[in-house]
Every structure is written in C-alpha cells, then in structure tokens.
Amino acid sequence: MRRKSTNEKRLHGTLQPSREKKRLQFETANGVAIKAPAYVKANKLAHSEWKDVVPHLLAEGILKPTDISILASYCLLYSRWRQAALDVDTIGQTIVVTSSTRTGKTEKPAPNPSCRLEVIYQSAMMKAATKLGLNPLDRPRVEVSKEADENGRDPFDDFLSQNDDPELDYIFKPSN
C-alpha cells in the first residue's frame, strides 16, 4: 500500500505537521529557514551539535541566514575535535613507532598525532564559537542588529549623523 501525500492527509484530517519531513525545522523571526547544509547532515556528530546550538542562537536573535557557513564550520570542527579526543583517549598520548634499521628493529615512543590535531581543532572551533557568541565572555560583544528603534529611527543613520568632520560629509551624508 502506498503512502498518502500531504494533501491527501490534509483532506482526510489525518495530517500531523510534526511528522512532516518537508517542514522547516528552525525558522528565524522573519520566517527564513535555517537548515543544516548537506555536508553537516552527512556527519552525525556535527549534525547533532547543529541541532543543539541553533535553537539557542535563534532565541538570542544572533543567528542569521548569512551565518550558516560559520555555524557549519563550527559544527564540523567540533566533530573533528571530538574524534581526535576519542583517538587520544583510546590509544593514548604516546604511540610506539617501530622502525627497521640495518641492525634490526627499533621501537621508540612518539607523540600521538591526534594530540596535535585535537589542539588545532579546538583552537579553530573556539575562534568560530567566538564569532557566534557561544562563549559567555564573548556573548555581550556580539551585537544583534535591530532594524529600527522605538522611535522608528535607523541606528545606522544615527551613526552616520555623528560625523563632525565637514571634509568627510561627502562620504557619510547621503545627497538629497
């Protein structure tokens, strides 16, 4: 038996919007969908981090559709950092390297390459997190742009009108 289409379910009164696959999972205030890119969905750990972070960023009003690439980068770096940390936890911080010489085999300890990768990924991940305001110390630095204030004035126009240098008027003041 074939599955009913959305229109058929709506017609019969059996439609449950929460089960619809094509529904938008995260929406901003202006109704633009914030969906994870395919390369983030392909990585299970990165996609779970995406699902954890997006609702908080939307609630703060920080996430915009133009920030998707930064958030995707953060999620992928998070996934790689966790994989490197898992490798360090299972193998250890040092590994034994065996090399063959003329006199025979020698074994010597060497640092696990995943230790270095873990530090690199964590550093890059924290830089991306800073740009999104995920760190409590960086959150106040991330400014949420407001279209207009209560009086209907645009904050950017107020900034432009603050210019006191008459030589720069041709740059900052729009010609009427």
NUTI-721131 format. One record per residue: residue number from 1; residue in three letters; y, x, z of N, C-alpha, C in turn. Coordinates in Angstrom, 1 decimal. Layout:
<sites>
<site NUM; "ala"; <Y; X; Z>; <Y; X; Z>; <Y; X; Z>>
...
</sites>
This chain:
<sites>
<site 1; "met"; <-1.2; 0.8; 0.0>; <0.0; 0.0; 0.0>; <1.2; 0.9; 0.0>>
<site 2; "arg"; <2.2; 0.6; -0.8>; <3.4; 1.4; -1.0>; <4.4; 1.1; 0.2>>
<site 3; "arg"; <5.3; 2.0; 0.4>; <6.3; 1.8; 1.4>; <7.4; 0.9; 0.9>>
<site 4; "lys"; <8.0; 0.2; 1.8>; <9.1; -0.7; 1.4>; <10.4; 0.2; 1.3>>
<site 5; "ser"; <11.2; -0.2; 0.3>; <12.5; 0.5; 0.2>; <13.5; 0.1; 1.3>>
<site 6; "thr"; <14.6; 0.8; 1.4>; <15.6; 0.4; 2.4>; <16.1; -1.0; 2.1>>
<site 7; "asn"; <16.3; -1.3; 0.9>; <16.9; -2.7; 0.5>; <15.8; -3.7; 0.9>>
<site 8; "glu"; <14.6; -3.5; 0.6>; <13.5; -4.4; 1.0>; <13.4; -4.7; 2.5>>
<site 9; "lys"; <13.5; -3.6; 3.3>; <13.5; -3.7; 4.7>; <14.7; -4.5; 5.2>>
<site 10; "arg"; <15.9; -4.2; 4.6>; <17.1; -4.9; 5.0>; <16.9; -6.4; 4.7>>
<site 11; "leu"; <16.3; -6.7; 3.5>; <16.1; -8.1; 3.1>; <15.2; -8.9; 4.0>>
<site 12; "his"; <14.1; -8.2; 4.5>; <13.1; -8.8; 5.4>; <13.6; -8.8; 6.8>>
<site 13; "gly"; <14.6; -8.0; 7.1>; <15.1; -8.0; 8.5>; <14.3; -7.0; 9.4>>
<site 14; "thr"; <13.6; -6.1; 8.7>; <12.8; -5.1; 9.5>; <13.4; -3.7; 9.5>>
<site 15; "leu"; <14.7; -3.5; 9.0>; <15.3; -2.2; 8.9>; <15.7; -1.7; 10.2>>
<site 16; "gln"; <15.3; -0.5; 10.5>; <15.6; 0.2; 11.7>; <16.4; 1.5; 11.3>>
<site 17; "pro"; <17.7; 1.4; 11.4>; <18.6; 2.5; 11.0>; <18.2; 3.9; 11.6>>
<site 18; "ser"; <17.7; 3.9; 12.8>; <17.3; 5.1; 13.5>; <16.2; 5.9; 12.8>>
<site 19; "arg"; <15.4; 5.1; 12.0>; <14.3; 5.7; 11.3>; <14.6; 6.1; 9.8>>
<site 20; "glu"; <15.8; 5.8; 9.4>; <16.1; 6.2; 8.0>; <16.3; 7.7; 7.8>>
<site 21; "lys"; <15.7; 8.2; 6.8>; <15.7; 9.7; 6.6>; <17.1; 10.0; 5.9>>
<site 22; "lys"; <17.6; 9.1; 5.2>; <18.8; 9.5; 4.4>; <20.1; 9.2; 5.2>>
<site 23; "arg"; <20.0; 8.8; 6.5>; <21.2; 8.6; 7.3>; <21.8; 9.9; 7.6>>
<site 24; "leu"; <23.1; 9.9; 7.9>; <23.8; 11.1; 8.3>; <23.6; 11.4; 9.7>>
<site 25; "gln"; <23.1; 12.6; 10.0>; <22.8; 12.9; 11.4>; <24.0; 13.2; 12.3>>
<site 26; "phe"; <24.9; 14.0; 11.8>; <26.1; 14.3; 12.5>; <27.3; 14.0; 11.7>>
<site 27; "glu"; <28.3; 13.3; 12.2>; <29.5; 12.9; 11.5>; <30.7; 13.3; 12.3>>
<site 28; "thr"; <31.7; 13.8; 11.6>; <33.0; 14.1; 12.3>; <33.8; 12.8; 12.4>>
<site 29; "ala"; <35.0; 13.0; 13.0>; <35.8; 11.8; 13.3>; <36.3; 11.2; 12.0>>
<site 30; "asn"; <36.4; 12.0; 10.9>; <36.9; 11.4; 9.7>; <35.7; 11.0; 8.8>>
<site 31; "gly"; <34.5; 11.0; 9.3>; <33.3; 10.5; 8.6>; <32.6; 11.4; 7.6>>
<site 32; "val"; <33.0; 12.7; 7.6>; <32.4; 13.7; 6.7>; <31.1; 14.2; 7.4>>
<site 33; "ala"; <30.0; 14.2; 6.7>; <28.8; 14.6; 7.3>; <28.7; 16.1; 7.5>>
<site 34; "ile"; <28.2; 16.4; 8.7>; <27.9; 17.8; 9.0>; <26.4; 18.0; 9.0>>
<site 35; "lys"; <25.8; 18.4; 7.9>; <24.4; 18.6; 7.8>; <24.1; 20.1; 7.7>>
<site 36; "ala"; <22.9; 20.4; 8.2>; <22.5; 21.8; 8.1>; <22.1; 22.2; 6.7>>
<site 37; "pro"; <22.5; 23.4; 6.2>; <22.1; 23.8; 4.9>; <20.6; 24.0; 4.8>>
<site 38; "ala"; <20.1; 24.0; 3.6>; <18.6; 24.1; 3.4>; <18.0; 25.4; 4.0>>
<site 39; "tyr"; <18.8; 26.5; 3.9>; <18.2; 27.7; 4.4>; <18.2; 27.8; 5.9>>
<site 40; "val"; <19.0; 26.9; 6.6>; <18.9; 26.8; 8.0>; <17.7; 25.9; 8.4>>
<site 41; "lys"; <17.5; 24.8; 7.6>; <16.4; 23.9; 7.9>; <15.1; 24.6; 7.7>>
<site 42; "ala"; <15.0; 25.6; 6.8>; <13.8; 26.3; 6.5>; <13.3; 27.1; 7.7>>
<site 43; "asn"; <14.3; 27.6; 8.5>; <14.0; 28.4; 9.7>; <13.9; 27.5; 10.9>>
<site 44; "lys"; <12.8; 27.3; 11.4>; <12.6; 26.3; 12.5>; <13.5; 26.6; 13.7>>
<site 45; "leu"; <13.5; 27.8; 14.2>; <14.3; 28.2; 15.3>; <15.8; 28.0; 15.1>>
<site 46; "ala"; <16.2; 28.4; 13.9>; <17.7; 28.3; 13.6>; <18.1; 26.8; 13.5>>
<site 47; "his"; <17.2; 26.0; 13.0>; <17.5; 24.6; 12.8>; <17.5; 23.9; 14.2>>
<site 48; "ser"; <16.7; 24.3; 15.1>; <16.7; 23.8; 16.5>; <18.0; 24.2; 17.2>>
<site 49; "glu"; <18.5; 25.4; 17.0>; <19.8; 25.8; 17.5>; <20.9; 25.1; 16.9>>
<site 50; "trp"; <20.8; 24.8; 15.6>; <21.8; 24.0; 14.9>; <21.9; 22.6; 15.6>>
<site 51; "lys"; <20.8; 22.0; 15.9>; <20.8; 20.6; 16.5>; <21.3; 20.7; 17.9>>
<site 52; "asp"; <21.1; 21.8; 18.6>; <21.6; 21.9; 20.0>; <23.2; 22.1; 20.0>>
<site 53; "val"; <23.7; 22.8; 19.1>; <25.1; 23.2; 19.1>; <26.1; 22.2; 18.5>>
<site 54; "val"; <25.6; 21.6; 17.4>; <26.5; 20.7; 16.6>; <27.1; 19.6; 17.4>>
<site 55; "pro"; <26.3; 18.9; 18.2>; <26.9; 17.7; 19.0>; <28.0; 18.2; 19.9>>
<site 56; "his"; <27.9; 19.4; 20.5>; <28.9; 19.9; 21.5>; <30.1; 20.3; 20.7>>
<site 57; "leu"; <30.0; 20.9; 19.6>; <31.2; 21.3; 18.8>; <31.9; 20.1; 18.3>>
<site 58; "leu"; <31.2; 19.0; 17.9>; <31.8; 17.8; 17.4>; <32.5; 17.1; 18.5>>
<site 59; "ala"; <31.9; 17.1; 19.7>; <32.6; 16.4; 20.9>; <33.9; 17.1; 21.2>>
<site 60; "glu"; <33.9; 18.4; 21.1>; <35.2; 19.2; 21.4>; <36.2; 19.1; 20.2>>
<site 61; "gly"; <35.7; 18.6; 19.1>; <36.6; 18.5; 17.9>; <36.8; 19.8; 17.2>>
<site 62; "ile"; <36.0; 20.8; 17.5>; <36.1; 22.1; 16.9>; <35.5; 22.2; 15.5>>
<site 63; "leu"; <34.4; 21.6; 15.3>; <33.6; 21.7; 14.1>; <34.2; 20.9; 12.9>>
<site 64; "lys"; <34.5; 21.6; 11.8>; <35.0; 21.0; 10.6>; <34.0; 21.4; 9.5>>
<site 65; "pro"; <34.0; 20.6; 8.4>; <33.1; 20.9; 7.3>; <33.3; 22.3; 6.7>>
<site 66; "thr"; <34.4; 22.9; 6.9>; <34.6; 24.3; 6.4>; <34.0; 25.3; 7.3>>
<site 67; "asp"; <33.5; 24.9; 8.5>; <32.9; 25.9; 9.5>; <31.4; 25.9; 9.3>>
<site 68; "ile"; <30.9; 25.2; 8.4>; <29.4; 25.2; 8.3>; <28.8; 26.6; 8.0>>
<site 69; "ser"; <29.4; 27.4; 7.2>; <28.8; 28.7; 6.9>; <28.9; 29.6; 8.2>>
<site 70; "ile"; <29.9; 29.5; 9.0>; <29.9; 30.3; 10.2>; <28.9; 29.8; 11.2>>
<site 71; "leu"; <28.7; 28.5; 11.3>; <27.7; 28.0; 12.2>; <26.3; 28.3; 11.7>>
<site 72; "ala"; <26.1; 28.3; 10.4>; <24.8; 28.6; 9.8>; <24.5; 30.1; 10.0>>
<site 73; "ser"; <25.5; 30.9; 9.9>; <25.3; 32.4; 10.2>; <24.9; 32.6; 11.6>>
<site 74; "tyr"; <25.6; 31.9; 12.5>; <25.3; 32.0; 14.0>; <23.9; 31.6; 14.2>>
<site 75; "cys"; <23.4; 30.5; 13.7>; <22.1; 30.0; 13.9>; <21.0; 30.9; 13.4>>
<site 76; "leu"; <21.2; 31.5; 12.2>; <20.3; 32.4; 11.6>; <20.2; 33.7; 12.5>>
<site 77; "leu"; <21.4; 34.2; 12.9>; <21.4; 35.4; 13.8>; <20.7; 35.1; 15.1>>
<site 78; "tyr"; <20.9; 33.9; 15.6>; <20.2; 33.5; 16.9>; <18.7; 33.6; 16.7>>
<site 79; "ser"; <18.2; 33.0; 15.5>; <16.8; 33.0; 15.3>; <16.3; 34.5; 15.1>>
<site 80; "arg"; <17.0; 35.3; 14.4>; <16.5; 36.7; 14.3>; <16.6; 37.5; 15.6>>
<site 81; "trp"; <17.6; 37.2; 16.4>; <17.7; 37.8; 17.7>; <16.5; 37.4; 18.6>>
<site 82; "arg"; <16.2; 36.2; 18.6>; <15.0; 35.7; 19.4>; <13.7; 36.3; 18.9>>
<site 83; "gln"; <13.6; 36.5; 17.6>; <12.3; 37.1; 17.0>; <12.2; 38.5; 17.4>>
<site 84; "ala"; <13.4; 39.2; 17.4>; <13.4; 40.7; 17.8>; <13.1; 40.8; 19.3>>
<site 85; "ala"; <13.7; 39.9; 20.1>; <13.4; 39.9; 21.5>; <11.9; 39.6; 21.8>>
<site 86; "leu"; <11.4; 38.7; 21.1>; <9.9; 38.4; 21.3>; <9.1; 39.6; 20.9>>
<site 87; "asp"; <9.4; 40.3; 19.9>; <8.7; 41.5; 19.5>; <8.8; 42.6; 20.6>>
<site 88; "val"; <10.0; 42.8; 21.1>; <10.2; 43.7; 22.2>; <9.4; 43.3; 23.4>>
<site 89; "asp"; <9.3; 42.0; 23.7>; <8.6; 41.5; 24.9>; <7.1; 41.7; 24.7>>
<site 90; "thr"; <6.6; 41.6; 23.5>; <5.1; 41.7; 23.3>; <4.7; 43.1; 23.1>>
<site 91; "ile"; <5.4; 43.9; 22.3>; <5.0; 45.3; 22.0>; <5.5; 46.3; 23.1>>
<site 92; "gly"; <6.7; 46.0; 23.5>; <7.4; 46.9; 24.5>; <8.5; 47.7; 23.9>>
<site 93; "gln"; <9.3; 48.4; 24.7>; <10.4; 49.1; 24.2>; <10.1; 50.4; 23.5>>
<site 94; "thr"; <8.9; 50.9; 23.7>; <8.5; 52.1; 23.0>; <7.1; 51.8; 22.3>>
<site 95; "ile"; <6.9; 52.5; 21.2>; <5.7; 52.4; 20.5>; <5.1; 53.8; 20.3>>
<site 96; "val"; <3.9; 53.9; 20.1>; <3.2; 55.2; 19.8>; <3.1; 55.4; 18.3>>
<site 97; "val"; <3.7; 56.5; 17.9>; <3.7; 56.9; 16.5>; <2.6; 58.0; 16.3>>
<site 98; "thr"; <1.7; 57.7; 15.4>; <0.7; 58.7; 15.1>; <1.0; 59.4; 13.7>>
<site 99; "ser"; <1.0; 60.7; 13.8>; <1.3; 61.4; 12.5>; <0.2; 62.5; 12.3>>
<site 100; "ser"; <-0.1; 62.7; 11.0>; <-1.1; 63.7; 10.7>; <-0.5; 65.0; 10.3>>
<site 101; "thr"; <-0.9; 66.1; 10.9>; <-0.4; 67.4; 10.5>; <-1.6; 68.3; 10.1>>
<site 102; "arg"; <-1.3; 69.5; 9.8>; <-2.4; 70.5; 9.4>; <-3.4; 70.7; 10.5>>
<site 103; "thr"; <-2.8; 70.7; 11.7>; <-3.7; 71.0; 12.8>; <-4.4; 69.7; 13.4>>
<site 104; "gly"; <-4.1; 68.6; 12.9>; <-4.7; 67.3; 13.4>; <-3.7; 66.2; 13.5>>
<site 105; "lys"; <-4.1; 65.2; 14.3>; <-3.3; 64.1; 14.5>; <-2.5; 64.3; 15.8>>
<site 106; "thr"; <-1.2; 63.9; 15.8>; <-0.4; 63.9; 17.0>; <0.1; 62.5; 17.3>>
<site 107; "glu"; <0.2; 62.2; 18.5>; <0.8; 60.9; 18.9>; <1.9; 61.2; 19.8>>
<site 108; "lys"; <3.0; 60.5; 19.5>; <4.2; 60.6; 20.4>; <4.9; 59.3; 20.5>>
<site 109; "pro"; <5.5; 59.1; 21.7>; <6.3; 57.8; 21.8>; <7.6; 57.8; 21.0>>
<site 110; "ala"; <7.9; 56.6; 20.5>; <9.2; 56.4; 19.8>; <9.8; 55.1; 20.2>>
<site 111; "pro"; <11.1; 55.0; 20.1>; <11.7; 53.7; 20.4>; <11.2; 52.6; 19.4>>
<site 112; "asn"; <11.0; 51.4; 20.0>; <10.7; 50.3; 19.1>; <11.9; 49.9; 18.2>>
<site 113; "pro"; <11.7; 49.8; 16.9>; <12.8; 49.5; 16.1>; <13.4; 48.1; 16.4>>
<site 114; "ser"; <12.6; 47.2; 17.0>; <13.1; 45.9; 17.3>; <14.1; 45.9; 18.4>>
<site 115; "cys"; <14.1; 47.0; 19.2>; <15.2; 47.1; 20.3>; <16.5; 47.2; 19.7>>
<site 116; "arg"; <16.6; 48.1; 18.7>; <17.9; 48.3; 18.0>; <18.3; 47.0; 17.2>>
<site 117; "leu"; <17.4; 46.4; 16.6>; <17.7; 45.1; 15.9>; <18.1; 44.0; 16.8>>
<site 118; "glu"; <17.5; 44.0; 18.0>; <17.9; 43.0; 19.0>; <19.4; 43.1; 19.4>>
<site 119; "val"; <19.8; 44.4; 19.6>; <21.2; 44.6; 19.9>; <22.1; 44.3; 18.8>>
<site 120; "ile"; <21.7; 44.7; 17.6>; <22.6; 44.4; 16.4>; <22.7; 42.9; 16.2>>
<site 121; "tyr"; <21.6; 42.2; 16.2>; <21.7; 40.7; 16.0>; <22.5; 40.0; 17.1>>
<site 122; "gln"; <22.3; 40.5; 18.3>; <23.0; 39.8; 19.4>; <24.5; 40.1; 19.3>>
<site 123; "ser"; <24.9; 41.3; 18.9>; <26.3; 41.6; 18.7>; <26.9; 40.7; 17.6>>
<site 124; "ala"; <26.2; 40.6; 16.5>; <26.8; 39.8; 15.4>; <26.8; 38.3; 15.8>>
<site 125; "met"; <25.8; 37.9; 16.5>; <25.7; 36.5; 16.9>; <26.9; 36.2; 17.9>>
<site 126; "met"; <27.2; 37.1; 18.8>; <28.3; 36.8; 19.7>; <29.6; 36.8; 19.0>>
<site 127; "lys"; <29.8; 37.6; 17.9>; <31.0; 37.5; 17.1>; <31.2; 36.2; 16.5>>
<site 128; "ala"; <30.1; 35.7; 15.9>; <30.2; 34.3; 15.3>; <30.4; 33.2; 16.3>>
<site 129; "ala"; <29.8; 33.4; 17.5>; <30.0; 32.4; 18.6>; <31.4; 32.4; 19.1>>
<site 130; "thr"; <32.1; 33.6; 19.0>; <33.5; 33.7; 19.4>; <34.3; 32.9; 18.5>>
<site 131; "lys"; <34.1; 33.0; 17.2>; <34.9; 32.2; 16.2>; <34.7; 30.7; 16.4>>
<site 132; "leu"; <33.5; 30.3; 16.9>; <33.3; 28.8; 17.1>; <33.7; 28.4; 18.5>>
<site 133; "gly"; <34.0; 29.3; 19.4>; <34.4; 28.9; 20.7>; <33.2; 28.5; 21.6>>
<site 134; "leu"; <32.0; 29.1; 21.3>; <30.9; 28.8; 22.1>; <30.8; 29.5; 23.4>>
<site 135; "asn"; <31.6; 30.6; 23.6>; <31.7; 31.3; 24.8>; <32.8; 30.6; 25.7>>
<site 136; "pro"; <32.5; 30.4; 27.0>; <33.6; 29.7; 27.8>; <34.9; 30.4; 27.8>>
<site 137; "leu"; <34.9; 31.8; 27.7>; <36.1; 32.5; 27.7>; <36.9; 32.4; 26.4>>
<site 138; "asp"; <36.2; 32.1; 25.3>; <36.8; 32.0; 24.0>; <37.2; 30.6; 23.7>>
<site 139; "arg"; <36.7; 29.6; 24.4>; <36.9; 28.2; 24.1>; <38.4; 27.9; 24.1>>
<site 140; "pro"; <39.2; 28.3; 25.1>; <40.6; 28.0; 25.1>; <41.4; 28.6; 23.9>>
<site 141; "arg"; <40.8; 29.7; 23.4>; <41.5; 30.4; 22.2>; <41.3; 29.6; 20.9>>
<site 142; "val"; <40.3; 28.8; 20.8>; <40.1; 28.1; 19.6>; <41.0; 26.8; 19.6>>
<site 143; "glu"; <41.9; 26.8; 18.7>; <42.8; 25.6; 18.7>; <42.3; 24.6; 17.8>>
<site 144; "val"; <42.3; 23.4; 18.3>; <41.9; 22.2; 17.4>; <43.2; 21.7; 16.8>>
<site 145; "ser"; <43.2; 21.7; 15.5>; <44.4; 21.2; 14.8>; <44.5; 19.7; 14.9>>
<site 146; "lys"; <45.7; 19.3; 15.1>; <46.0; 17.9; 15.2>; <46.9; 17.6; 14.0>>
<site 147; "glu"; <46.6; 16.4; 13.4>; <47.3; 16.0; 12.2>; <48.8; 15.8; 12.5>>
<site 148; "ala"; <49.1; 15.1; 13.5>; <50.5; 14.8; 13.9>; <50.5; 14.5; 15.4>>
<site 149; "asp"; <51.6; 14.7; 16.0>; <51.6; 14.4; 17.4>; <52.0; 13.0; 17.6>>
<site 150; "glu"; <52.3; 12.6; 18.9>; <52.5; 11.2; 19.2>; <53.8; 10.6; 18.5>>
<site 151; "asn"; <54.7; 11.5; 18.2>; <56.0; 11.1; 17.6>; <55.8; 11.0; 16.0>>
<site 152; "gly"; <54.7; 11.4; 15.5>; <54.5; 11.4; 14.1>; <54.9; 12.6; 13.4>>
<site 153; "arg"; <55.3; 13.7; 14.1>; <55.7; 14.9; 13.5>; <54.5; 15.9; 13.3>>
<site 154; "asp"; <54.6; 16.6; 12.2>; <53.5; 17.6; 11.9>; <53.9; 18.9; 12.7>>
<site 155; "pro"; <52.9; 19.4; 13.5>; <53.2; 20.7; 14.2>; <53.5; 21.8; 13.3>>
<site 156; "phe"; <53.0; 21.9; 12.1>; <53.2; 23.0; 11.2>; <54.7; 22.9; 10.7>>
<site 157; "asp"; <55.2; 21.7; 10.5>; <56.6; 21.6; 10.1>; <57.5; 22.0; 11.3>>
<site 158; "asp"; <57.1; 21.7; 12.5>; <57.9; 22.2; 13.7>; <57.9; 23.7; 13.7>>
<site 159; "phe"; <56.8; 24.3; 13.4>; <56.7; 25.8; 13.4>; <57.6; 26.4; 12.3>>
<site 160; "leu"; <57.6; 25.8; 11.2>; <58.5; 26.3; 10.1>; <60.0; 26.1; 10.4>>
<site 161; "ser"; <60.3; 25.1; 11.2>; <61.7; 24.9; 11.5>; <62.2; 25.8; 12.6>>
<site 162; "gln"; <61.3; 26.6; 13.3>; <61.7; 27.5; 14.3>; <62.3; 28.8; 13.8>>
<site 163; "asn"; <62.2; 29.0; 12.5>; <62.7; 30.2; 11.9>; <64.3; 30.4; 12.1>>
<site 164; "asp"; <64.7; 31.5; 12.7>; <66.1; 31.7; 12.9>; <66.7; 32.7; 11.9>>
<site 165; "asp"; <65.9; 33.3; 11.1>; <66.4; 34.4; 10.2>; <66.9; 33.7; 8.9>>
<site 166; "pro"; <68.2; 33.7; 8.6>; <68.6; 33.0; 7.3>; <68.2; 33.7; 6.1>>
<site 167; "glu"; <67.8; 34.9; 6.1>; <67.3; 35.6; 4.9>; <65.9; 35.1; 4.5>>
<site 168; "leu"; <65.2; 34.6; 5.5>; <63.8; 34.1; 5.2>; <63.8; 32.6; 4.9>>
<site 169; "asp"; <64.9; 32.0; 4.9>; <64.9; 30.5; 4.7>; <64.3; 30.1; 3.4>>
<site 170; "tyr"; <64.4; 30.9; 2.4>; <63.8; 30.6; 1.1>; <62.3; 30.6; 1.1>>
<site 171; "ile"; <61.7; 31.3; 2.1>; <60.2; 31.3; 2.2>; <59.7; 30.2; 3.1>>
<site 172; "phe"; <60.4; 29.9; 4.2>; <59.9; 28.9; 5.2>; <60.4; 27.5; 5.0>>
<site 173; "lys"; <61.5; 27.3; 4.4>; <62.1; 26.0; 4.3>; <61.8; 25.4; 2.9>>
<site 174; "pro"; <61.2; 24.3; 2.8>; <60.9; 23.7; 1.5>; <62.3; 23.2; 0.9>>
<site 175; "ser"; <62.3; 23.4; -0.4>; <63.5; 23.0; -1.1>; <63.4; 21.5; -1.4>>
<site 176; "asn"; <64.5; 20.8; -1.2>; <64.5; 19.3; -1.4>; <64.9; 18.9; -2.8>>
</sites>
